[in-house]
């Protein structure tokens, strides 16, 4: 079910708003305050730490009533409901838009194609928590038994920019792991990152939903070849993780199922850091801080 395609300018409410504007466009703010004694209270919104005051705009109660009529006529309330309940409102790709579910700690059931996605979300979060804690605490080590000191995130677009931004923003909470981000397909960029790393103590996180993104796979292959100069193919399993859905290509690369973190097509790139794409964030600041970020209401 898609959203209603209603041109707001063709509605009765829009016509009423145009008539209202032509009849009442001479009102000034001072006269509005004089005629509406509770204007400051009636034309403001208080929600937690947010206070929005729109009383000093040239609109009256009638204007607001007409705007509400417009929202009803175009089905705004229903559209919002479709957004949060898993309807495929992304019409170009026929997908739900449910990154909000990743931050909804109270939801117990949200369906996509008849399947409740909340258990899936919780399972991946639990996997991220266990994995990041084991890496940070030295439980999982490299192929020579040494604890990890560095993490390299290999991605592009939302699989790079979002995690990189958050890791920088939350630097105060960073643990001993040093985070690096590789996205530029220019070989000089990759080599610049690698020259300061020890293959024995570096973890690589390849982020690609399909595991076919050309830039990401090119960089991942370059890095893998660098790693294999001192390690063996079987050692790849200890040093590489993937955020993806393409299990066959991941397996061919040498990444073991325990180090594969699922992402879903109902999470858009610009919001993907809230999903398993945020694994590098969890590794940098600890899973508890990552979870706290998801729970914050900015």
DAMOMO-V167272 format. One record per residue. RES is the residue in one small letter. PHI is phi in whole degrees, 0 to 359 (NA if undefined). NEAR is the number of other ideal C-beta (glycine too) atoms within 12 Angstrom. Layout:
res={RES/RES}
phi={PHI/PHI}
near={NEAR/NEAR}
//
This chain:
res={x/x/x/x/x/x/x/x/x/x/x/x/x/x/x/x/x/x/x/x/x/x/x/x/x/x/x/x/x/x/x/x/x/x/x/x/x/x/x/x/x/x/x/x/x/x/x/x/x/x/x/x/x/x/x/x/x/x/x/x/x/x/x/x/x/x/x/x/x/x/x/x/x/x/x/x/x/x/x/x/x/x/x/x/x/x/x/x/x/x/x/x/x/x/x/x/x/x/x/x/x/x/x/x/x/x/x/x/x/x/x/x/x/x/x/x/x/x/x/x/x/x/x/x/x/x/x/x/x/x/x/x/x/x/x/x/x/x/x/x/x/x/x/x/x/x/x/x/x/x/x/x/x/x/x/x/x/x/x/x/x/x/x/x/x/x/x/x/x/x/x/x/x/x/x/x/x/x/x/x/x/x/x/x/x/x/x/x/x/x/x/x/x/x/x/x/x/x/x/x/x/x/x/x/x/x/x/x/x/x/x/x/x/x/x/x/x/x/x/x/x/x/x/x/x/x/x/x/x/x/x/x/x/x/x/x/x/x/x/x/x/x/x/x/x/x/x/x/x/x/x/x/x/x/x/x/x/x/x/x/x/x/x/x/x/x/x/x/x/x/x/x/x/x/x/x/x/x/x/x/x/x/x/x/x/x/x/x/x/x/x/x/x/x/x/x/x/x}
phi={NA/261/287/293/262/242/283/301/286/258/266/295/297/295/299/296/294/295/296/299/295/292/270/228/268/259/295/254/299/298/292/295/293/290/273/236/295/258/301/301/281/288/247/209/231/244/217/51/271/263/228/248/249/244/290/265/250/282/214/242/299/297/301/296/298/292/294/296/299/297/298/290/291/269/74/298/299/294/296/296/298/299/301/273/258/95/294/284/276/279/286/292/244/52/230/286/234/235/302/299/295/290/245/263/284/264/290/246/206/226/259/232/54/82/244/287/270/298/301/297/300/297/294/291/297/297/295/299/296/297/294/296/296/293/291/297/272/79/289/269/234/282/291/258/88/276/291/285/241/224/229/245/268/248/196/204/62/295/277/231/296/297/302/297/297/290/301/293/293/258/303/302/265/296/271/286/287/262/261/227/232/242/223/287/286/297/301/298/296/299/295/296/289/291/296/258/249/255/300/289/233/243/255/244/245/266/246/202/305/262/57/229/300/303/297/294/292/297/293/297/292/300/292/297/297/298/298/287/291/237/236/254/302/293/285/303/302/274/246/235/234/224/250/191/235/271/298/293/293/296/297/299/289/111/271/277/307/295/253/251/243/287/232/240/286/271/250/287/305/290/248/291/297/284/263/297/301/279/303/296/294/299/291/284/245/93/297/298/290/299/295/296/299/297/276/293/247/281}
near={16/19/21/21/12/20/12/23/14/14/23/18/27/22/18/23/29/20/16/25/20/11/15/22/15/11/23/15/19/13/14/27/21/11/17/22/11/13/25/18/15/20/24/17/15/12/9/10/9/11/13/14/15/21/25/16/19/20/25/30/20/21/28/22/18/27/26/18/22/28/22/20/25/25/22/22/17/21/22/17/16/23/25/24/26/31/27/23/29/23/16/10/14/16/22/32/34/37/34/28/36/36/27/23/18/11/21/14/19/31/22/28/17/10/17/20/32/23/17/28/36/23/18/32/32/19/27/40/27/22/34/38/22/24/39/31/20/19/14/28/22/30/26/18/14/19/24/39/26/32/43/46/48/50/43/32/22/32/43/38/24/34/44/32/22/34/35/19/20/27/17/11/22/23/30/19/32/25/38/34/35/42/31/21/22/15/19/14/24/31/18/16/29/28/13/15/29/24/33/22/31/42/47/50/49/50/50/41/34/22/31/20/30/14/27/40/28/25/39/44/30/29/36/33/22/27/36/21/13/19/27/17/18/15/26/33/28/33/44/41/43/48/48/42/26/24/19/16/24/33/19/19/35/30/36/21/17/17/35/34/41/30/37/34/25/39/38/29/29/18/25/36/40/38/44/45/47/45/49/49/45/49/47/42/32/25/33/20/28/38/25/18/29/29/17/17/14/10}
//
